[in-house]
Amino acid sequence: MRKLEAIEKKVSSLSAEELAKFRRWFAEFDAAAWDRQIELDVKAGKLDALADEALREHAAGKSR
């Protein structure tokens, strides 16, 4: 936890401008991490059941 506490302390001491820059950076960082995880899940087949269900519902006219 020491790393997290150090990060929290640093972030809480940022100026408004620095905090805005950090928010932008973190949003991009977080989105990229999410994208990488989704790609790994797709490659591992973890989303296949959801895709199959969506295709069945679409074929049954349950989508718009």
Phi and psi restraints in degrees (range 20) as a CNS / XPLOR table:
assign (resid 1 and name C) (resid 2 and name N)
       (resid 2 and name CA) (resid 2 and name C) 1.0 -61.0 20.0 2
assign (resid 2 and name N) (resid 2 and name CA)
       (resid 2 and name C) (resid 3 and name N) 1.0 -38.7 20.0 2
assign (resid 2 and name C) (resid 3 and name N)
       (resid 3 and name CA) (resid 3 and name C) 1.0 -61.8 20.0 2
assign (resid 3 and name N) (resid 3 and name CA)
       (resid 3 and name C) (resid 4 and name N) 1.0 -47.0 20.0 2
assign (resid 3 and name C) (resid 4 and name N)
       (resid 4 and name CA) (resid 4 and name C) 1.0 -61.6 20.0 2
assign (resid 4 and name N) (resid 4 and name CA)
       (resid 4 and name C) (resid 5 and name N) 1.0 -43.2 20.0 2
assign (resid 4 and name C) (resid 5 and name N)
       (resid 5 and name CA) (resid 5 and name C) 1.0 -63.7 20.0 2
assign (resid 5 and name N) (resid 5 and name CA)
       (resid 5 and name C) (resid 6 and name N) 1.0 -38.0 20.0 2
assign (resid 5 and name C) (resid 6 and name N)
       (resid 6 and name CA) (resid 6 and name C) 1.0 -65.9 20.0 2
assign (resid 6 and name N) (resid 6 and name CA)
       (resid 6 and name C) (resid 7 and name N) 1.0 -40.6 20.0 2
assign (resid 6 and name C) (resid 7 and name N)
       (resid 7 and name CA) (resid 7 and name C) 1.0 -64.6 20.0 2
assign (resid 7 and name N) (resid 7 and name CA)
       (resid 7 and name C) (resid 8 and name N) 1.0 -46.0 20.0 2
assign (resid 7 and name C) (resid 8 and name N)
       (resid 8 and name CA) (resid 8 and name C) 1.0 -57.3 20.0 2
assign (resid 8 and name N) (resid 8 and name CA)
       (resid 8 and name C) (resid 9 and name N) 1.0 -43.7 20.0 2
assign (resid 8 and name C) (resid 9 and name N)
       (resid 9 and name CA) (resid 9 and name C) 1.0 -63.2 20.0 2
assign (resid 9 and name N) (resid 9 and name CA)
       (resid 9 and name C) (resid 10 and name N) 1.0 -44.5 20.0 2
assign (resid 9 and name C) (resid 10 and name N)
       (resid 10 and name CA) (resid 10 and name C) 1.0 -62.9 20.0 2
assign (resid 10 and name N) (resid 10 and name CA)
       (resid 10 and name C) (resid 11 and name N) 1.0 -46.6 20.0 2
assign (resid 10 and name C) (resid 11 and name N)
       (resid 11 and name CA) (resid 11 and name C) 1.0 -62.5 20.0 2
assign (resid 11 and name N) (resid 11 and name CA)
       (resid 11 and name C) (resid 12 and name N) 1.0 -40.6 20.0 2
assign (resid 11 and name C) (resid 12 and name N)
       (resid 12 and name CA) (resid 12 and name C) 1.0 -68.8 20.0 2
assign (resid 12 and name N) (resid 12 and name CA)
       (resid 12 and name C) (resid 13 and name N) 1.0 -16.3 20.0 2
assign (resid 12 and name C) (resid 13 and name N)
       (resid 13 and name CA) (resid 13 and name C) 1.0 -96.9 20.0 2
assign (resid 13 and name N) (resid 13 and name CA)
       (resid 13 and name C) (resid 14 and name N) 1.0 0.9 20.0 2
assign (resid 13 and name C) (resid 14 and name N)
       (resid 14 and name CA) (resid 14 and name C) 1.0 -71.1 20.0 2
assign (resid 14 and name N) (resid 14 and name CA)
       (resid 14 and name C) (resid 15 and name N) 1.0 148.1 20.0 2
assign (resid 14 and name C) (resid 15 and name N)
       (resid 15 and name CA) (resid 15 and name C) 1.0 -71.5 20.0 2
assign (resid 15 and name N) (resid 15 and name CA)
       (resid 15 and name C) (resid 16 and name N) 1.0 169.0 20.0 2
assign (resid 15 and name C) (resid 16 and name N)
       (resid 16 and name CA) (resid 16 and name C) 1.0 -58.9 20.0 2
assign (resid 16 and name N) (resid 16 and name CA)
       (resid 16 and name C) (resid 17 and name N) 1.0 -41.7 20.0 2
assign (resid 16 and name C) (resid 17 and name N)
       (resid 17 and name CA) (resid 17 and name C) 1.0 -66.4 20.0 2
assign (resid 17 and name N) (resid 17 and name CA)
       (resid 17 and name C) (resid 18 and name N) 1.0 -44.1 20.0 2
assign (resid 17 and name C) (resid 18 and name N)
       (resid 18 and name CA) (resid 18 and name C) 1.0 -64.7 20.0 2
assign (resid 18 and name N) (resid 18 and name CA)
       (resid 18 and name C) (resid 19 and name N) 1.0 -38.9 20.0 2
assign (resid 18 and name C) (resid 19 and name N)
       (resid 19 and name CA) (resid 19 and name C) 1.0 -64.6 20.0 2
assign (resid 19 and name N) (resid 19 and name CA)
       (resid 19 and name C) (resid 20 and name N) 1.0 -40.0 20.0 2
assign (resid 19 and name C) (resid 20 and name N)
       (resid 20 and name CA) (resid 20 and name C) 1.0 -62.9 20.0 2
assign (resid 20 and name N) (resid 20 and name CA)
       (resid 20 and name C) (resid 21 and name N) 1.0 -42.8 20.0 2
assign (resid 20 and name C) (resid 21 and name N)
       (resid 21 and name CA) (resid 21 and name C) 1.0 -64.2 20.0 2
assign (resid 21 and name N) (resid 21 and name CA)
       (resid 21 and name C) (resid 22 and name N) 1.0 -41.3 20.0 2
assign (resid 21 and name C) (resid 22 and name N)
       (resid 22 and name CA) (resid 22 and name C) 1.0 -63.0 20.0 2
assign (resid 22 and name N) (resid 22 and name CA)
       (resid 22 and name C) (resid 23 and name N) 1.0 -43.3 20.0 2
assign (resid 22 and name C) (resid 23 and name N)
       (resid 23 and name CA) (resid 23 and name C) 1.0 -58.1 20.0 2
assign (resid 23 and name N) (resid 23 and name CA)
       (resid 23 and name C) (resid 24 and name N) 1.0 -45.3 20.0 2
assign (resid 23 and name C) (resid 24 and name N)
       (resid 24 and name CA) (resid 24 and name C) 1.0 -61.8 20.0 2
assign (resid 24 and name N) (resid 24 and name CA)
       (resid 24 and name C) (resid 25 and name N) 1.0 -47.0 20.0 2
assign (resid 24 and name C) (resid 25 and name N)
       (resid 25 and name CA) (resid 25 and name C) 1.0 -60.1 20.0 2
assign (resid 25 and name N) (resid 25 and name CA)
       (resid 25 and name C) (resid 26 and name N) 1.0 -46.8 20.0 2
assign (resid 25 and name C) (resid 26 and name N)
       (resid 26 and name CA) (resid 26 and name C) 1.0 -66.5 20.0 2
assign (resid 26 and name N) (resid 26 and name CA)
       (resid 26 and name C) (resid 27 and name N) 1.0 -37.3 20.0 2
assign (resid 26 and name C) (resid 27 and name N)
       (resid 27 and name CA) (resid 27 and name C) 1.0 -60.7 20.0 2
assign (resid 27 and name N) (resid 27 and name CA)
       (resid 27 and name C) (resid 28 and name N) 1.0 -43.7 20.0 2
assign (resid 27 and name C) (resid 28 and name N)
       (resid 28 and name CA) (resid 28 and name C) 1.0 -66.9 20.0 2
assign (resid 28 and name N) (resid 28 and name CA)
       (resid 28 and name C) (resid 29 and name N) 1.0 -42.9 20.0 2
assign (resid 28 and name C) (resid 29 and name N)
       (resid 29 and name CA) (resid 29 and name C) 1.0 -60.4 20.0 2
assign (resid 29 and name N) (resid 29 and name CA)
       (resid 29 and name C) (resid 30 and name N) 1.0 -46.8 20.0 2
assign (resid 29 and name C) (resid 30 and name N)
       (resid 30 and name CA) (resid 30 and name C) 1.0 -65.5 20.0 2
assign (resid 30 and name N) (resid 30 and name CA)
       (resid 30 and name C) (resid 31 and name N) 1.0 -41.6 20.0 2
assign (resid 30 and name C) (resid 31 and name N)
       (resid 31 and name CA) (resid 31 and name C) 1.0 -63.3 20.0 2
assign (resid 31 and name N) (resid 31 and name CA)
       (resid 31 and name C) (resid 32 and name N) 1.0 -40.8 20.0 2
assign (resid 31 and name C) (resid 32 and name N)
       (resid 32 and name CA) (resid 32 and name C) 1.0 -65.6 20.0 2
assign (resid 32 and name N) (resid 32 and name CA)
       (resid 32 and name C) (resid 33 and name N) 1.0 -39.6 20.0 2
assign (resid 32 and name C) (resid 33 and name N)
       (resid 33 and name CA) (resid 33 and name C) 1.0 -64.2 20.0 2
assign (resid 33 and name N) (resid 33 and name CA)
       (resid 33 and name C) (resid 34 and name N) 1.0 -41.4 20.0 2
assign (resid 33 and name C) (resid 34 and name N)
       (resid 34 and name CA) (resid 34 and name C) 1.0 -61.6 20.0 2
assign (resid 34 and name N) (resid 34 and name CA)
       (resid 34 and name C) (resid 35 and name N) 1.0 -46.6 20.0 2
assign (resid 34 and name C) (resid 35 and name N)
       (resid 35 and name CA) (resid 35 and name C) 1.0 -59.4 20.0 2
assign (resid 35 and name N) (resid 35 and name CA)
       (resid 35 and name C) (resid 36 and name N) 1.0 -43.4 20.0 2
assign (resid 35 and name C) (resid 36 and name N)
       (resid 36 and name CA) (resid 36 and name C) 1.0 -62.1 20.0 2
assign (resid 36 and name N) (resid 36 and name CA)
       (resid 36 and name C) (resid 37 and name N) 1.0 -41.4 20.0 2
assign (resid 36 and name C) (resid 37 and name N)
       (resid 37 and name CA) (resid 37 and name C) 1.0 -65.8 20.0 2
assign (resid 37 and name N) (resid 37 and name CA)
       (resid 37 and name C) (resid 38 and name N) 1.0 -42.6 20.0 2
assign (resid 37 and name C) (resid 38 and name N)
       (resid 38 and name CA) (resid 38 and name C) 1.0 -61.0 20.0 2
assign (resid 38 and name N) (resid 38 and name CA)
       (resid 38 and name C) (resid 39 and name N) 1.0 -44.7 20.0 2
assign (resid 38 and name C) (resid 39 and name N)
       (resid 39 and name CA) (resid 39 and name C) 1.0 -58.9 20.0 2
assign (resid 39 and name N) (resid 39 and name CA)
       (resid 39 and name C) (resid 40 and name N) 1.0 -43.2 20.0 2
assign (resid 39 and name C) (resid 40 and name N)
       (resid 40 and name CA) (resid 40 and name C) 1.0 -64.1 20.0 2
assign (resid 40 and name N) (resid 40 and name CA)
       (resid 40 and name C) (resid 41 and name N) 1.0 -41.5 20.0 2
assign (resid 40 and name C) (resid 41 and name N)
       (resid 41 and name CA) (resid 41 and name C) 1.0 -65.0 20.0 2
assign (resid 41 and name N) (resid 41 and name CA)
       (resid 41 and name C) (resid 42 and name N) 1.0 -39.4 20.0 2
assign (resid 41 and name C) (resid 42 and name N)
       (resid 42 and name CA) (resid 42 and name C) 1.0 -64.0 20.0 2
assign (resid 42 and name N) (resid 42 and name CA)
       (resid 42 and name C) (resid 43 and name N) 1.0 -48.1 20.0 2
assign (resid 42 and name C) (resid 43 and name N)
       (resid 43 and name CA) (resid 43 and name C) 1.0 -61.6 20.0 2
assign (resid 43 and name N) (resid 43 and name CA)
       (resid 43 and name C) (resid 44 and name N) 1.0 -32.7 20.0 2
assign (resid 43 and name C) (resid 44 and name N)
       (resid 44 and name CA) (resid 44 and name C) 1.0 -82.4 20.0 2
assign (resid 44 and name N) (resid 44 and name CA)
       (resid 44 and name C) (resid 45 and name N) 1.0 -4.9 20.0 2
assign (resid 44 and name C) (resid 45 and name N)
       (resid 45 and name CA) (resid 45 and name C) 1.0 80.6 20.0 2
assign (resid 45 and name N) (resid 45 and name CA)
       (resid 45 and name C) (resid 46 and name N) 1.0 11.7 20.0 2
assign (resid 45 and name C) (resid 46 and name N)
       (resid 46 and name CA) (resid 46 and name C) 1.0 -68.2 20.0 2
assign (resid 46 and name N) (resid 46 and name CA)
       (resid 46 and name C) (resid 47 and name N) 1.0 -17.3 20.0 2
assign (resid 46 and name C) (resid 47 and name N)
       (resid 47 and name CA) (resid 47 and name C) 1.0 -106.3 20.0 2
assign (resid 47 and name N) (resid 47 and name CA)
       (resid 47 and name C) (resid 48 and name N) 1.0 1.9 20.0 2
assign (resid 47 and name C) (resid 48 and name N)
       (resid 48 and name CA) (resid 48 and name C) 1.0 -59.0 20.0 2
assign (resid 48 and name N) (resid 48 and name CA)
       (resid 48 and name C) (resid 49 and name N) 1.0 -44.2 20.0 2
assign (resid 48 and name C) (resid 49 and name N)
       (resid 49 and name CA) (resid 49 and name C) 1.0 -62.5 20.0 2
assign (resid 49 and name N) (resid 49 and name CA)
       (resid 49 and name C) (resid 50 and name N) 1.0 -39.4 20.0 2
assign (resid 49 and name C) (resid 50 and name N)
       (resid 50 and name CA) (resid 50 and name C) 1.0 -66.6 20.0 2
assign (resid 50 and name N) (resid 50 and name CA)
       (resid 50 and name C) (resid 51 and name N) 1.0 -41.2 20.0 2
assign (resid 50 and name C) (resid 51 and name N)
       (resid 51 and name CA) (resid 51 and name C) 1.0 -64.4 20.0 2
assign (resid 51 and name N) (resid 51 and name CA)
       (resid 51 and name C) (resid 52 and name N) 1.0 -43.2 20.0 2
assign (resid 51 and name C) (resid 52 and name N)
       (resid 52 and name CA) (resid 52 and name C) 1.0 -61.4 20.0 2
assign (resid 52 and name N) (resid 52 and name CA)
       (resid 52 and name C) (resid 53 and name N) 1.0 -42.9 20.0 2
assign (resid 52 and name C) (resid 53 and name N)
       (resid 53 and name CA) (resid 53 and name C) 1.0 -62.8 20.0 2
assign (resid 53 and name N) (resid 53 and name CA)
       (resid 53 and name C) (resid 54 and name N) 1.0 -42.4 20.0 2
assign (resid 53 and name C) (resid 54 and name N)
       (resid 54 and name CA) (resid 54 and name C) 1.0 -63.9 20.0 2
assign (resid 54 and name N) (resid 54 and name CA)
       (resid 54 and name C) (resid 55 and name N) 1.0 -41.1 20.0 2
assign (resid 54 and name C) (resid 55 and name N)
       (resid 55 and name CA) (resid 55 and name C) 1.0 -65.8 20.0 2
assign (resid 55 and name N) (resid 55 and name CA)
       (resid 55 and name C) (resid 56 and name N) 1.0 -40.2 20.0 2
assign (resid 55 and name C) (resid 56 and name N)
       (resid 56 and name CA) (resid 56 and name C) 1.0 -62.6 20.0 2
assign (resid 56 and name N) (resid 56 and name CA)
       (resid 56 and name C) (resid 57 and name N) 1.0 -45.7 20.0 2
assign (resid 56 and name C) (resid 57 and name N)
       (resid 57 and name CA) (resid 57 and name C) 1.0 -63.8 20.0 2
assign (resid 57 and name N) (resid 57 and name CA)
       (resid 57 and name C) (resid 58 and name N) 1.0 -38.5 20.0 2
assign (resid 57 and name C) (resid 58 and name N)
       (resid 58 and name CA) (resid 58 and name C) 1.0 -65.0 20.0 2
assign (resid 58 and name N) (resid 58 and name CA)
       (resid 58 and name C) (resid 59 and name N) 1.0 -44.6 20.0 2
assign (resid 58 and name C) (resid 59 and name N)
       (resid 59 and name CA) (resid 59 and name C) 1.0 -62.2 20.0 2
assign (resid 59 and name N) (resid 59 and name CA)
       (resid 59 and name C) (resid 60 and name N) 1.0 -29.7 20.0 2
assign (resid 59 and name C) (resid 60 and name N)
       (resid 60 and name CA) (resid 60 and name C) 1.0 -85.5 20.0 2
assign (resid 60 and name N) (resid 60 and name CA)
       (resid 60 and name C) (resid 61 and name N) 1.0 4.0 20.0 2
assign (resid 60 and name C) (resid 61 and name N)
       (resid 61 and name CA) (resid 61 and name C) 1.0 78.1 20.0 2
assign (resid 61 and name N) (resid 61 and name CA)
       (resid 61 and name C) (resid 62 and name N) 1.0 21.3 20.0 2
assign (resid 61 and name C) (resid 62 and name N)
       (resid 62 and name CA) (resid 62 and name C) 1.0 -98.3 20.0 2
assign (resid 62 and name N) (resid 62 and name CA)
       (resid 62 and name C) (resid 63 and name N) 1.0 15.4 20.0 2
assign (resid 62 and name C) (resid 63 and name N)
       (resid 63 and name CA) (resid 63 and name C) 1.0 -119.0 20.0 2
assign (resid 63 and name N) (resid 63 and name CA)
       (resid 63 and name C) (resid 64 and name N) 1.0 165.5 20.0 2
